Amino acid sequence: MITKTTHKNAAIVLKTLDYGESDRIVTLYTADFGKIKGIAKGARRSRKRFANTLEPFSCAAFLFSKRGDNTLAFLEDSDNINHYPAIRADLEKTLLASYLVDLTDQFTLEGKTNKDLFSLIIDFLGLMDAGEVSDALMRFFEMRLLKYSGYEPVLDHCTICRQPVESMAACRFSFAAGGISCNSCYNNSGDCLPVSLGTVKTLLMGKDMEPAQIHRLSLSIRSAEESRQMLAGFIRHLLGKELKSARVINEIRRLGI
């Protein structure tokens, strides 16, 4: 006999999908249960139970019940924790926060708990809500998400000969190898991207820095572009596609909006 279990847990909304005439399918990343999918019955007709809690990147405490591991959770109620109003009032921040949760959704499996990843999302949404959003902030989020999901790029040594980055004269990043190679090991393959040592060292400095201290690090114009191309290319290689949220951000910036 499959028993019904009920839980209440803090969660970030990753995405939603309208279902039927009045319901909504919601993908959550929870503090204690990892990623789960649930159905909020009648959520589109009555907003009292889910006021300001079902929009992407909202943080709330959700009361939900579930029967078995392979079924949708039933979302019964919610208490708002943080709706991130400053993010929602700014188009660029909204797009970047949407990318943040989109990336989280793509790199996580249902039911696999990762408290570090949950804290990462909370910390960076808080930083975005409280201040300016920089290229460095987004790159350090990408670096940490890759680390917590098991895909941390190798930046401290050559992936082939293991020469430390400190002793290199120059390096390139290989998407297939998931890390840098020195000039001696560079094989001229098409998936390699030249990256300056300054960019690599800045990413290494910032990847484990306390979130509240990240504003102390900045990327030069060159490093911002190099790190964006490097991590975007690596993420695209891992997922086998470009995220829709990333395409929207790139198009908005191309148009200068």
Secondary structure, DSSP 8 states (H G I E B T S, - for coil): ---EEEEEEEEEEEEEEEETTTEEEEEEEETTTEEEEEEETTTTT--STTTTTSSTT-EEEEEEEEESTTS-EEEEEEEEEE--HHHHT-HHHHHHHHHHHHHHHHT--BT---HHHHHHHHHHHHHHHHS---HHHHHHHHHHHHHHTT---B-SB-TTT--BGGG-S-EEEETTTTEEEETTT----TTEEEE-HHHHHHHHHHTTS-GGGGGG----HHHHHHHHHHHHHHHHHHHTS--HHHHHHHHHHHHT-
